[in-house]
Each structure stands twice: as structure tokens, then as C-alpha cells.
Amino acid sequence: MHFAISDLVSGTAAGLGDQDAIVTIDRRLSWREFDDEGSAVSKLFGDAGLGCDGDTSRVGTIEDRTGSVQSHVGILAGNSAEYLVAMLGAFRARCVPVNVNYRYTAEEIAYVIDDADLDAVVYHARFAPALAGAIERSGRLRLLVRIDDGSGTAPVAGSLDWHDALTACAGAAAAQECLGDDRYLLYTGGTTGFPKGVAWRQEDWYFACLGGNLRGFETPAAVVEHA
């Protein structure tokens, strides 16, 4: 299985390394910088014992309904370069990134922590009070990483600092091969009831949403060819 999102980014970085990948109001990342920061986050997650400990090709099939064999990482953050870097780092560590609505109350965040079986949360500092309240209700997280957003909000106890952690993990390479069967878990907003997660195989997500079937182009044999 060659259609993994991590490979799409690294392949693009190899060919277009100095070109812009992410531009926000306060940050500009080239494809190479995006790729490098994703690798650093991957090492951060791996050092915390997060990753994959089974065969993702059988998860959710009729033959095997035992559940995910990958660690789940919640991202409680506003639109930012760090959000996308956290997603890439999760994919590269063979974890499953999970979006957490930043408008949620502590009770709602606690529900997602339990329902999505989260092992870690990356969060913008301003959401620390709601996250702390959620942890009081759930208490199951193994890793917390705080992104400084200039709000001055105190971190949740036990949190690592995003910038310090990435600096310490800089220069890391991917620890293991990512597969097209690795998952991405997309949660609904929960506006009409409890939030619900939709699991995508990365290969399916790639072809359905990320240009794998671009009109006028041959279907690539591997994601790096498309990159």
C-alpha cells in the first residue's frame, strides 16, 4: 500500500522543497519546512509511545472488528500552520489525527476524548481551561502538547511546549513505513446530537479528496509519483 499522506508530503518536499506549502497571517512554511516539522512531531509522538501496533489492513473488516490498532491524537486548535503540522506528524507516526471542535465545552471535549479513544491532545493555549475541565471528567490522556498562541493562558498541568518539543526532536526521520490502510478519523460538529467519527483509509481519502483522481492525469501507481 503506497498511498499514505506522509509520502505525499515528503514526495512534494523532495521536488518543490523551497516553494510555499503553508501561508498564514503569522507564518510561512516551505514544503521542506513543513516536511521537517512533521517529522519532528512524529518523533515526539513516537517517544511518547504512540504509534501503530497491529495490521491496519484488517481493522473494521467483517473478519476483524477489534477496533483501531493505532494511537489517536486529538487536535484542539484554530486554523494554523501548527494544526497541519500536527496532522502530518500524527500520520507519519502512524497515529490517527482527530479534529476536536474548539467551540466545545469541557463536557463536550470529554465526550470526544472518550468516544474517539484519544491518547493525546495537541491544543492552542487559549483552550486550556476547557481541556483541563474535560480531563477532570475523563483523565485518560497520555500526552498533552500546548501551542503558544499569545493568549497568556496557563497550560494544562503536565503539558509539553510545542516549540520546545519540536526543537528537541528536530532532524528526526520517520521511524516506520506508513501505509494506505492507516486511518484518518474525521469527527462531525455534533450540532444535531453527539459528535460521530467517520473513519477513512488514507488511500481512500487520498483518491476521494486530495486529487488522486485528477481529470486529465493518469492515476499514479504510488503517491510519490503524484507528488
WOWO-V909136 format. One record per run of one state. SS is the DSSP state (helix for helix, strand for strand, loop for the rest). FROM is the first residue (numbers start at 0). LEN is the number of residues. If there is no record, write none. Layout:
ss=SS from=FROM len=LEN
ss=SS from=FROM len=LEN
This chain:
ss=loop from=0 len=4
ss=helix from=4 len=12
ss=loop from=16 len=3
ss=strand from=19 len=4
ss=loop from=23 len=4
ss=strand from=27 len=3
ss=helix from=30 len=17
ss=loop from=47 len=4
ss=strand from=51 len=1
ss=loop from=52 len=3
ss=helix from=55 len=3
ss=loop from=58 len=11
ss=strand from=69 len=1
ss=loop from=70 len=1
ss=strand from=71 len=5
ss=loop from=76 len=4
ss=helix from=80 len=12
ss=loop from=92 len=3
ss=strand from=95 len=4
ss=loop from=99 len=6
ss=helix from=105 len=10
ss=loop from=115 len=4
ss=strand from=119 len=5
ss=helix from=124 len=13
ss=loop from=137 len=5
ss=strand from=142 len=5
ss=loop from=147 len=12
ss=strand from=159 len=2
ss=helix from=161 len=7
ss=loop from=168 len=14
ss=strand from=182 len=5
ss=loop from=187 len=9
ss=strand from=196 len=5
ss=helix from=201 len=8
ss=loop from=209 len=13
ss=helix from=222 len=4
ss=loop from=226 len=1
